[in-house]
Amino acid sequence: MNRAKRFILHSAEAVQRGTMAKHRVALSVTPSLRIECKFWLSEDGWNGSCERPSITVQAGSFERVKSEMEMALGAYMESLLSDAQPMKTELAA
């Protein structure tokens, strides 16, 4: 069992017993978001594309093209979040 799962189980048990200490915990969270992508085999290898956002990738195997699409979508989402950061700071000021 990994460290995060052990912490969550320990924390849930502590809450049930009423012994949970008040402290802040930082954990990475990977959101699940469905985005329809299309994949097809061509003479040059596997291709993948999404309409929204507009992303295309190419690789030698299906597993690799799917992985490339996941990374490209992740980078796109991160760019949206980093573009939104200054706006959040400006609103708080």
Helices and strands as residue ranges (DSSP letters): H 3-17, E 37-42, E 45-50, E 55-59, H 62-92
